[in-house]
């Protein structure tokens, strides 16, 4: 879900590479970059960061209160 939200907001994937192996390495080792030319709310950025969290036990899902705040447009 985080990848899809990132793609909808920024128009590019959070992890890109020349091949699948490179993309998988970036997913495991690198943090996504958040382009400064797209203005988003703090809640939206926190939601994307939480959905792209590498530790699956800490990852935000659709039941998280932060998702609800973002969805309702609360800052």
PDB file of N, CA, C and O in Angstrom, chain B, residues numbered from 101:
ATOM      1  N   UNK B 101       0.820  -1.193   0.000  1.00  0.00           N
ATOM      2  CA  UNK B 101       0.000   0.000   0.000  1.00  0.00           C
ATOM      3  C   UNK B 101       0.868   1.263   0.000  1.00  0.00           C
ATOM      4  O   UNK B 101       0.530   2.250  -0.653  1.00  0.00           O
ATOM      5  N   UNK B 102       1.985   1.231   0.732  1.00  0.00           N
ATOM      6  CA  UNK B 102       2.859   2.395   0.787  1.00  0.00           C
ATOM      7  C   UNK B 102       3.450   2.744  -0.564  1.00  0.00           C
ATOM      8  O   UNK B 102       3.581   3.917  -0.912  1.00  0.00           O
ATOM      9  N   UNK B 103       3.806   1.720  -1.323  1.00  0.00           N
ATOM     10  CA  UNK B 103       4.363   1.954  -2.657  1.00  0.00           C
ATOM     11  C   UNK B 103       3.311   2.605  -3.556  1.00  0.00           C
ATOM     12  O   UNK B 103       3.619   3.528  -4.310  1.00  0.00           O
ATOM     13  N   UNK B 104       2.078   2.126  -3.474  1.00  0.00           N
ATOM     14  CA  UNK B 104       1.010   2.706  -4.296  1.00  0.00           C
ATOM     15  C   UNK B 104       0.715   4.153  -3.909  1.00  0.00           C
ATOM     16  O   UNK B 104       0.523   5.003  -4.778  1.00  0.00           O
ATOM     17  N   UNK B 105       0.679   4.433  -2.612  1.00  0.00           N
ATOM     18  CA  UNK B 105       0.436   5.803  -2.166  1.00  0.00           C
ATOM     19  C   UNK B 105       1.581   6.706  -2.605  1.00  0.00           C
ATOM     20  O   UNK B 105       1.343   7.813  -3.086  1.00  0.00           O
ATOM     21  N   UNK B 106       2.805   6.254  -2.448  1.00  0.00           N
ATOM     22  CA  UNK B 106       3.975   7.012  -2.890  1.00  0.00           C
ATOM     23  C   UNK B 106       3.864   7.295  -4.390  1.00  0.00           C
ATOM     24  O   UNK B 106       4.078   8.425  -4.827  1.00  0.00           O
ATOM     25  N   UNK B 107       3.534   6.279  -5.167  1.00  0.00           N
ATOM     26  CA  UNK B 107       3.405   6.431  -6.615  1.00  0.00           C
ATOM     27  C   UNK B 107       2.307   7.433  -6.974  1.00  0.00           C
ATOM     28  O   UNK B 107       2.485   8.246  -7.881  1.00  0.00           O
ATOM     29  N   UNK B 108       1.191   7.383  -6.279  1.00  0.00           N
ATOM     30  CA  UNK B 108       0.100   8.327  -6.556  1.00  0.00           C
ATOM     31  C   UNK B 108       0.499   9.764  -6.216  1.00  0.00           C
ATOM     32  O   UNK B 108       0.129  10.694  -6.932  1.00  0.00           O
ATOM     33  N   UNK B 109       1.244   9.950  -5.138  1.00  0.00           N
ATOM     34  CA  UNK B 109       1.633  11.296  -4.702  1.00  0.00           C
ATOM     35  C   UNK B 109       2.767  11.856  -5.555  1.00  0.00           C
ATOM     36  O   UNK B 109       2.694  12.995  -6.016  1.00  0.00           O
ATOM     37  N   UNK B 110       3.806  11.064  -5.766  1.00  0.00           N
ATOM     38  CA  UNK B 110       5.018  11.560  -6.421  1.00  0.00           C
ATOM     39  C   UNK B 110       5.123  11.231  -7.908  1.00  0.00           C
ATOM     40  O   UNK B 110       5.914  11.852  -8.619  1.00  0.00           O
ATOM     41  N   UNK B 111       4.347  10.272  -8.387  1.00  0.00           N
ATOM     42  CA  UNK B 111       4.376   9.925  -9.801  1.00  0.00           C
ATOM     43  C   UNK B 111       5.528   9.024 -10.210  1.00  0.00           C
ATOM     44  O   UNK B 111       5.717   8.764 -11.399  1.00  0.00           O
ATOM     45  N   UNK B 112       6.297   8.547  -9.250  1.00  0.00           N
ATOM     46  CA  UNK B 112       7.399   7.609  -9.490  1.00  0.00           C
ATOM     47  C   UNK B 112       7.393   6.583  -8.357  1.00  0.00           C
ATOM     48  O   UNK B 112       6.781   6.794  -7.310  1.00  0.00           O
ATOM     49  N   UNK B 113       8.082   5.478  -8.587  1.00  0.00           N
ATOM     50  CA  UNK B 113       8.200   4.463  -7.545  1.00  0.00           C
ATOM     51  C   UNK B 113       9.234   4.885  -6.505  1.00  0.00           C
ATOM     52  O   UNK B 113      10.191   5.584  -6.840  1.00  0.00           O
ATOM     53  N   UNK B 114       9.059   4.470  -5.243  1.00  0.00           N
ATOM     54  CA  UNK B 114      10.027   4.855  -4.216  1.00  0.00           C
ATOM     55  C   UNK B 114      11.381   4.179  -4.391  1.00  0.00           C
ATOM     56  O   UNK B 114      12.394   4.679  -3.904  1.00  0.00           O
ATOM     57  N   UNK B 115      11.402   3.052  -5.080  1.00  0.00           N
ATOM     58  CA  UNK B 115      12.656   2.319  -5.309  1.00  0.00           C
ATOM     59  C   UNK B 115      12.713   1.937  -6.782  1.00  0.00           C
ATOM     60  O   UNK B 115      11.842   1.228  -7.285  1.00  0.00           O
ATOM     61  N   UNK B 116      13.737   2.410  -7.459  1.00  0.00           N
ATOM     62  CA  UNK B 116      13.907   2.086  -8.873  1.00  0.00           C
ATOM     63  C   UNK B 116      15.318   1.551  -9.097  1.00  0.00           C
ATOM     64  O   UNK B 116      16.233   1.853  -8.331  1.00  0.00           O
ATOM     65  N   UNK B 117      15.483   0.764 -10.140  1.00  0.00           N
ATOM     66  CA  UNK B 117      16.791   0.224 -10.466  1.00  0.00           C
ATOM     67  C   UNK B 117      16.816  -0.338 -11.862  1.00  0.00           C
ATOM     68  O   UNK B 117      15.800  -0.369 -12.558  1.00  0.00           O
ATOM     69  N   UNK B 118      17.982  -0.780 -12.263  1.00  0.00           N
ATOM     70  CA  UNK B 118      18.170  -1.330 -13.611  1.00  0.00           C
ATOM     71  C   UNK B 118      17.533  -2.713 -13.775  1.00  0.00           C
ATOM     72  O   UNK B 118      17.176  -3.114 -14.883  1.00  0.00           O
ATOM     73  N   UNK B 119      17.396  -3.440 -12.648  1.00  0.00           N
ATOM     74  CA  UNK B 119      16.830  -4.793 -12.715  1.00  0.00           C
ATOM     75  C   UNK B 119      16.187  -5.130 -11.371  1.00  0.00           C
ATOM     76  O   UNK B 119      16.300  -4.367 -10.411  1.00  0.00           O
ATOM     77  N   UNK B 120      15.514  -6.274 -11.312  1.00  0.00           N
ATOM     78  CA  UNK B 120      14.818  -6.686 -10.095  1.00  0.00           C
ATOM     79  C   UNK B 120      15.764  -6.829  -8.910  1.00  0.00           C
ATOM     80  O   UNK B 120      15.413  -6.466  -7.787  1.00  0.00           O
ATOM     81  N   UNK B 121      16.947  -7.350  -9.152  1.00  0.00           N
ATOM     82  CA  UNK B 121      17.916  -7.558  -8.070  1.00  0.00           C
ATOM     83  C   UNK B 121      18.299  -6.226  -7.426  1.00  0.00           C
ATOM     84  O   UNK B 121      18.381  -6.125  -6.202  1.00  0.00           O
ATOM     85  N   UNK B 122      18.532  -5.219  -8.241  1.00  0.00           N
ATOM     86  CA  UNK B 122      18.887  -3.901  -7.723  1.00  0.00           C
ATOM     87  C   UNK B 122      17.724  -3.267  -6.959  1.00  0.00           C
ATOM     88  O   UNK B 122      17.926  -2.646  -5.916  1.00  0.00           O
ATOM     89  N   UNK B 123      16.516  -3.426  -7.477  1.00  0.00           N
ATOM     90  CA  UNK B 123      15.332  -2.878  -6.794  1.00  0.00           C
ATOM     91  C   UNK B 123      15.147  -3.546  -5.436  1.00  0.00           C
ATOM     92  O   UNK B 123      14.881  -2.865  -4.445  1.00  0.00           O
ATOM     93  N   UNK B 124      15.282  -4.853  -5.377  1.00  0.00           N
ATOM     94  CA  UNK B 124      15.133  -5.581  -4.116  1.00  0.00           C
ATOM     95  C   UNK B 124      16.195  -5.147  -3.111  1.00  0.00           C
ATOM     96  O   UNK B 124      15.900  -4.986  -1.927  1.00  0.00           O
ATOM     97  N   UNK B 125      17.427  -4.957  -3.577  1.00  0.00           N
ATOM     98  CA  UNK B 125      18.487  -4.485  -2.688  1.00  0.00           C
ATOM     99  C   UNK B 125      18.136  -3.113  -2.116  1.00  0.00           C
ATOM    100  O   UNK B 125      18.331  -2.870  -0.925  1.00  0.00           O
ATOM    101  N   UNK B 126      17.623  -2.222  -2.951  1.00  0.00           N
ATOM    102  CA  UNK B 126      17.247  -0.887  -2.476  1.00  0.00           C
ATOM    103  C   UNK B 126      16.097  -0.956  -1.480  1.00  0.00           C
ATOM    104  O   UNK B 126      16.092  -0.231  -0.485  1.00  0.00           O
ATOM    105  N   UNK B 127      15.135  -1.814  -1.739  1.00  0.00           N
ATOM    106  CA  UNK B 127      14.009  -1.970  -0.819  1.00  0.00           C
ATOM    107  C   UNK B 127      14.510  -2.403   0.559  1.00  0.00           C
ATOM    108  O   UNK B 127      14.036  -1.906   1.581  1.00  0.00           O
ATOM    109  N   UNK B 128      15.460  -3.320   0.583  1.00  0.00           N
ATOM    110  CA  UNK B 128      15.977  -3.850   1.845  1.00  0.00           C
ATOM    111  C   UNK B 128      16.931  -2.900   2.555  1.00  0.00           C
ATOM    112  O   UNK B 128      16.948  -2.859   3.786  1.00  0.00           O
ATOM    113  N   UNK B 129      17.727  -2.133   1.809  1.00  0.00           N
ATOM    114  CA  UNK B 129      18.829  -1.372   2.405  1.00  0.00           C
ATOM    115  C   UNK B 129      18.655   0.143   2.428  1.00  0.00           C
ATOM    116  O   UNK B 129      19.236   0.808   3.286  1.00  0.00           O
ATOM    117  N   UNK B 130      17.884   0.697   1.526  1.00  0.00           N
ATOM    118  CA  UNK B 130      17.818   2.154   1.399  1.00  0.00           C
ATOM    119  C   UNK B 130      16.469   2.708   1.838  1.00  0.00           C
ATOM    120  O   UNK B 130      15.443   2.029   1.802  1.00  0.00           O
ATOM    121  N   UNK B 131      16.513   3.952   2.248  1.00  0.00           N
ATOM    122  CA  UNK B 131      15.280   4.672   2.555  1.00  0.00           C
ATOM    123  C   UNK B 131      14.824   5.394   1.291  1.00  0.00           C
ATOM    124  O   UNK B 131      15.655   5.863   0.513  1.00  0.00           O
ATOM    125  N   UNK B 132      13.518   5.487   1.082  1.00  0.00           N
ATOM    126  CA  UNK B 132      13.049   6.214  -0.099  1.00  0.00           C
ATOM    127  C   UNK B 132      13.351   7.707   0.021  1.00  0.00           C
ATOM    128  O   UNK B 132      13.457   8.252   1.120  1.00  0.00           O
ATOM    129  N   UNK B 133      13.484   8.340  -1.118  1.00  0.00           N
ATOM    130  CA  UNK B 133      13.688   9.787  -1.137  1.00  0.00           C
ATOM    131  C   UNK B 133      12.330  10.443  -1.360  1.00  0.00           C
ATOM    132  O   UNK B 133      11.483   9.918  -2.083  1.00  0.00           O
ATOM    133  N   UNK B 134      12.140  11.586  -0.734  1.00  0.00           N
ATOM    134  CA  UNK B 134      10.875  12.307  -0.838  1.00  0.00           C
ATOM    135  C   UNK B 134      11.121  13.604  -1.601  1.00  0.00           C
ATOM    136  O   UNK B 134      11.631  14.569  -1.031  1.00  0.00           O
ATOM    137  N   UNK B 135      10.763  13.636  -2.888  1.00  0.00           N
ATOM    138  CA  UNK B 135      11.045  14.805  -3.715  1.00  0.00           C
ATOM    139  C   UNK B 135      10.497  16.092  -3.104  1.00  0.00           C
ATOM    140  O   UNK B 135       9.347  16.150  -2.668  1.00  0.00           O
ATOM    141  N   UNK B 136      11.338  17.116  -3.083  1.00  0.00           N
ATOM    142  CA  UNK B 136      10.938  18.392  -2.475  1.00  0.00           C
ATOM    143  C   UNK B 136      10.055  19.219  -3.398  1.00  0.00           C
ATOM    144  O   UNK B 136       9.473  20.215  -2.966  1.00  0.00           O
ATOM    145  N   UNK B 137       9.947  18.823  -4.659  1.00  0.00           N
ATOM    146  CA  UNK B 137       9.118  19.598  -5.581  1.00  0.00           C
ATOM    147  C   UNK B 137       7.630  19.265  -5.476  1.00  0.00           C
ATOM    148  O   UNK B 137       6.807  19.874  -6.159  1.00  0.00           O
ATOM    149  N   UNK B 138       7.286  18.297  -4.619  1.00  0.00           N
ATOM    150  CA  UNK B 138       5.882  17.947  -4.386  1.00  0.00           C
ATOM    151  C   UNK B 138       5.563  18.271  -2.939  1.00  0.00           C
ATOM    152  O   UNK B 138       6.159  17.714  -2.018  1.00  0.00           O
ATOM    153  N   UNK B 139       4.610  19.186  -2.748  1.00  0.00           N
ATOM    154  CA  UNK B 139       4.246  19.586  -1.394  1.00  0.00           C
ATOM    155  C   UNK B 139       3.135  18.674  -0.875  1.00  0.00           C
ATOM    156  O   UNK B 139       2.064  18.566  -1.471  1.00  0.00           O
ATOM    157  N   UNK B 140       3.424  18.020   0.257  1.00  0.00           N
ATOM    158  CA  UNK B 140       2.423  17.148   0.881  1.00  0.00           C
ATOM    159  C   UNK B 140       2.335  17.487   2.368  1.00  0.00           C
ATOM    160  O   UNK B 140       3.243  18.095   2.936  1.00  0.00           O
ATOM    161  N   UNK B 141       1.242  17.089   2.978  1.00  0.00           N
ATOM    162  CA  UNK B 141       1.066  17.355   4.402  1.00  0.00           C
ATOM    163  C   UNK B 141       2.003  16.469   5.215  1.00  0.00           C
ATOM    164  O   UNK B 141       2.474  15.433   4.745  1.00  0.00           O
ATOM    165  N   UNK B 142       2.258  16.900   6.439  1.00  0.00           N
ATOM    166  CA  UNK B 142       3.090  16.112   7.342  1.00  0.00           C
ATOM    167  C   UNK B 142       2.461  14.750   7.594  1.00  0.00           C
ATOM    168  O   UNK B 142       3.163  13.739   7.606  1.00  0.00           O
ATOM    169  N   UNK B 143       1.141  14.707   7.795  1.00  0.00           N
ATOM    170  CA  UNK B 143       0.478  13.427   8.036  1.00  0.00           C
ATOM    171  C   UNK B 143       0.626  12.481   6.854  1.00  0.00           C
ATOM    172  O   UNK B 143       0.799  11.277   7.040  1.00  0.00           O
ATOM    173  N   UNK B 144       0.561  13.015   5.648  1.00  0.00           N
ATOM    174  CA  UNK B 144       0.724  12.172   4.461  1.00  0.00           C
ATOM    175  C   UNK B 144       2.138  11.620   4.406  1.00  0.00           C
ATOM    176  O   UNK B 144       2.328  10.433   4.139  1.00  0.00           O
ATOM    177  N   UNK B 145       3.132  12.462   4.656  1.00  0.00           N
ATOM    178  CA  UNK B 145       4.523  11.996   4.630  1.00  0.00           C
ATOM    179  C   UNK B 145       4.769  10.949   5.712  1.00  0.00           C
ATOM    180  O   UNK B 145       5.425   9.938   5.462  1.00  0.00           O
ATOM    181  N   UNK B 146       4.245  11.189   6.913  1.00  0.00           N
ATOM    182  CA  UNK B 146       4.405  10.213   8.000  1.00  0.00           C
ATOM    183  C   UNK B 146       3.720   8.901   7.663  1.00  0.00           C
ATOM    184  O   UNK B 146       4.219   7.826   7.995  1.00  0.00           O
ATOM    185  N   UNK B 147       2.572   8.994   7.003  1.00  0.00           N
ATOM    186  CA  UNK B 147       1.848   7.790   6.609  1.00  0.00           C
ATOM    187  C   UNK B 147       2.658   6.988   5.597  1.00  0.00           C
ATOM    188  O   UNK B 147       2.798   5.773   5.739  1.00  0.00           O
ATOM    189  N   UNK B 148       3.190   7.653   4.582  1.00  0.00           N
ATOM    190  CA  UNK B 148       4.005   6.958   3.580  1.00  0.00           C
ATOM    191  C   UNK B 148       5.232   6.340   4.244  1.00  0.00           C
ATOM    192  O   UNK B 148       5.556   5.180   3.991  1.00  0.00           O
ATOM    193  N   UNK B 149       5.911   7.105   5.087  1.00  0.00           N
ATOM    194  CA  UNK B 149       7.093   6.574   5.778  1.00  0.00           C
ATOM    195  C   UNK B 149       6.728   5.353   6.611  1.00  0.00           C
ATOM    196  O   UNK B 149       7.457   4.361   6.618  1.00  0.00           O
ATOM    197  N   UNK B 150       5.603   5.426   7.313  1.00  0.00           N
ATOM    198  CA  UNK B 150       5.172   4.308   8.145  1.00  0.00           C
ATOM    199  C   UNK B 150       4.773   3.084   7.337  1.00  0.00           C
ATOM    200  O   UNK B 150       5.001   1.953   7.764  1.00  0.00           O
ATOM    201  N   UNK B 151       4.181   3.307   6.173  1.00  0.00           N
ATOM    202  CA  UNK B 151       3.783   2.187   5.321  1.00  0.00           C
ATOM    203  C   UNK B 151       4.987   1.553   4.633  1.00  0.00           C
ATOM    204  O   UNK B 151       4.939   0.380   4.262  1.00  0.00           O
ATOM    205  N   UNK B 152       6.064   2.315   4.459  1.00  0.00           N
ATOM    206  CA  UNK B 152       7.276   1.789   3.837  1.00  0.00           C
ATOM    207  C   UNK B 152       8.314   1.346   4.874  1.00  0.00           C
ATOM    208  O   UNK B 152       9.456   1.045   4.526  1.00  0.00           O
ATOM    209  N   UNK B 153       7.917   1.310   6.128  1.00  0.00           N
ATOM    210  CA  UNK B 153       8.801   0.873   7.218  1.00  0.00           C
ATOM    211  C   UNK B 153       9.341  -0.523   6.919  1.00  0.00           C
ATOM    212  O   UNK B 153       8.583  -1.425   6.563  1.00  0.00           O
ATOM    213  N   UNK B 154      10.636  -0.692   7.062  1.00  0.00           N
ATOM    214  CA  UNK B 154      11.271  -1.980   6.749  1.00  0.00           C
ATOM    215  C   UNK B 154      10.891  -3.075   7.749  1.00  0.00           C
ATOM    216  O   UNK B 154      10.730  -4.233   7.363  1.00  0.00           O
ATOM    217  N   UNK B 155      10.748  -2.719   9.029  1.00  0.00           N
ATOM    218  CA  UNK B 155      10.361  -3.688  10.055  1.00  0.00           C
ATOM    219  C   UNK B 155       8.850  -3.907   9.966  1.00  0.00           C
ATOM    220  O   UNK B 155       8.065  -3.010  10.275  1.00  0.00           O
ATOM    221  N   UNK B 156       8.461  -5.083   9.550  1.00  0.00           N
ATOM    222  CA  UNK B 156       7.037  -5.356   9.328  1.00  0.00           C
ATOM    223  C   UNK B 156       6.200  -5.241  10.600  1.00  0.00           C
ATOM    224  O   UNK B 156       4.994  -5.008  10.519  1.00  0.00           O
ATOM    225  N   UNK B 157       6.806  -5.396  11.756  1.00  0.00           N
ATOM    226  CA  UNK B 157       6.066  -5.297  13.014  1.00  0.00           C
ATOM    227  C   UNK B 157       5.764  -3.845  13.387  1.00  0.00           C
ATOM    228  O   UNK B 157       4.872  -3.575  14.191  1.00  0.00           O
ATOM    229  N   UNK B 158       6.501  -2.932  12.806  1.00  0.00           N
ATOM    230  CA  UNK B 158       6.305  -1.497  13.072  1.00  0.00           C
ATOM    231  C   UNK B 158       5.578  -0.789  11.935  1.00  0.00           C
ATOM    232  O   UNK B 158       5.268   0.398  12.042  1.00  0.00           O
ATOM    233  N   UNK B 159       5.308  -1.494  10.866  1.00  0.00           N
ATOM    234  CA  UNK B 159       4.718  -0.908   9.667  1.00  0.00           C
ATOM    235  C   UNK B 159       3.265  -0.505   9.903  1.00  0.00           C
ATOM    236  O   UNK B 159       2.506  -1.232  10.544  1.00  0.00           O
ATOM    237  N   UNK B 160       2.891   0.649   9.386  1.00  0.00           N
ATOM    238  CA  UNK B 160       1.520   1.157   9.474  1.00  0.00           C
ATOM    239  C   UNK B 160       0.653   0.438   8.446  1.00  0.00           C
ATOM    240  O   UNK B 160       1.087   0.177   7.323  1.00  0.00           O
ATOM    241  N   UNK B 161      -0.580   0.121   8.847  1.00  0.00           N
ATOM    242  CA  UNK B 161      -1.533  -0.427   7.888  1.00  0.00           C
ATOM    243  C   UNK B 161      -2.801   0.428   7.900  1.00  0.00           C
ATOM    244  O   UNK B 161      -2.850   1.456   8.576  1.00  0.00           O
ATOM    245  N   UNK B 162      -3.796   0.018   7.176  1.00  0.00           N
ATOM    246  CA  UNK B 162      -5.004   0.837   7.026  1.00  0.00           C
ATOM    247  C   UNK B 162      -5.809   0.984   8.315  1.00  0.00           C
ATOM    248  O   UNK B 162      -6.692   1.838   8.391  1.00  0.00           O
ATOM    249  N   UNK B 163      -5.524   0.178   9.318  1.00  0.00           N
ATOM    250  CA  UNK B 163      -6.244   0.291  10.588  1.00  0.00           C
ATOM    251  C   UNK B 163      -5.564   1.257  11.556  1.00  0.00           C
ATOM    252  O   UNK B 163      -6.088   1.515  12.640  1.00  0.00           O
ATOM    253  N   UNK B 164      -4.411   1.790  11.179  1.00  0.00           N
ATOM    254  CA  UNK B 164      -3.651   2.690  12.042  1.00  0.00           C
ATOM    255  C   UNK B 164      -4.343   4.056  12.151  1.00  0.00           C
ATOM    256  O   UNK B 164      -4.858   4.562  11.154  1.00  0.00           O
ATOM    257  N   UNK B 165      -4.363   4.655  13.340  1.00  0.00           N
ATOM    258  CA  UNK B 165      -4.979   5.984  13.512  1.00  0.00           C
ATOM    259  C   UNK B 165      -4.368   7.062  12.612  1.00  0.00           C
ATOM    260  O   UNK B 165      -5.063   8.001  12.224  1.00  0.00           O
ATOM    261  N   UNK B 166      -3.087   6.942  12.277  1.00  0.00           N
ATOM    262  CA  UNK B 166      -2.466   7.924  11.397  1.00  0.00           C
ATOM    263  C   UNK B 166      -3.099   7.882  10.009  1.00  0.00           C
ATOM    264  O   UNK B 166      -3.279   8.924   9.378  1.00  0.00           O
ATOM    265  N   UNK B 167      -3.438   6.684   9.530  1.00  0.00           N
ATOM    266  CA  UNK B 167      -4.118   6.583   8.241  1.00  0.00           C
ATOM    267  C   UNK B 167      -5.460   7.289   8.324  1.00  0.00           C
ATOM    268  O   UNK B 167      -5.837   8.008   7.400  1.00  0.00           O
ATOM    269  N   UNK B 168      -6.179   7.096   9.407  1.00  0.00           N
ATOM    270  CA  UNK B 168      -7.479   7.723   9.592  1.00  0.00           C
ATOM    271  C   UNK B 168      -7.364   9.251   9.600  1.00  0.00           C
ATOM    272  O   UNK B 168      -8.185   9.943   8.999  1.00  0.00           O
ATOM    273  N   UNK B 169      -6.344   9.769  10.282  1.00  0.00           N
ATOM    274  CA  UNK B 169      -6.130  11.223  10.323  1.00  0.00           C
ATOM    275  C   UNK B 169      -5.837  11.762   8.920  1.00  0.00           C
ATOM    276  O   UNK B 169      -6.384  12.792   8.526  1.00  0.00           O
ATOM    277  N   UNK B 170      -4.983  11.076   8.171  1.00  0.00           N
ATOM    278  CA  UNK B 170      -4.644  11.516   6.834  1.00  0.00           C
ATOM    279  C   UNK B 170      -5.879  11.463   5.935  1.00  0.00           C
ATOM    280  O   UNK B 170      -6.154  12.404   5.191  1.00  0.00           O
ATOM    281  N   UNK B 171      -6.620  10.355   6.009  1.00  0.00           N
ATOM    282  CA  UNK B 171      -7.784  10.151   5.162  1.00  0.00           C
ATOM    283  C   UNK B 171      -8.841  11.231   5.412  1.00  0.00           C
ATOM    284  O   UNK B 171      -9.491  11.700   4.477  1.00  0.00           O
ATOM    285  N   UNK B 172      -9.005  11.615   6.664  1.00  0.00           N
ATOM    286  CA  UNK B 172     -10.006  12.639   7.019  1.00  0.00           C
ATOM    287  C   UNK B 172      -9.486  14.058   6.794  1.00  0.00           C
ATOM    288  O   UNK B 172     -10.239  15.023   6.927  1.00  0.00           O
ATOM    289  N   UNK B 173      -8.208  14.186   6.454  1.00  0.00           N
ATOM    290  CA  UNK B 173      -7.646  15.504   6.178  1.00  0.00           C
ATOM    291  C   UNK B 173      -7.322  16.299   7.430  1.00  0.00           C
ATOM    292  O   UNK B 173      -7.269  17.528   7.384  1.00  0.00           O
ATOM    293  N   UNK B 174      -7.102  15.613   8.554  1.00  0.00           N
ATOM    294  CA  UNK B 174      -6.769  16.275   9.800  1.00  0.00           C
ATOM    295  C   UNK B 174      -5.262  16.507   9.856  1.00  0.00           C
ATOM    296  O   UNK B 174      -4.481  15.639   9.468  1.00  0.00           O
ATOM    297  N   UNK B 175      -4.867  17.654  10.329  1.00  0.00           N
ATOM    298  CA  UNK B 175      -3.429  17.967  10.496  1.00  0.00           C
ATOM    299  C   UNK B 175      -3.050  17.906  11.918  1.00  0.00           C
ATOM    300  O   UNK B 175      -1.890  18.137  12.258  1.00  0.00           O
TER     301      UNK B 175
END
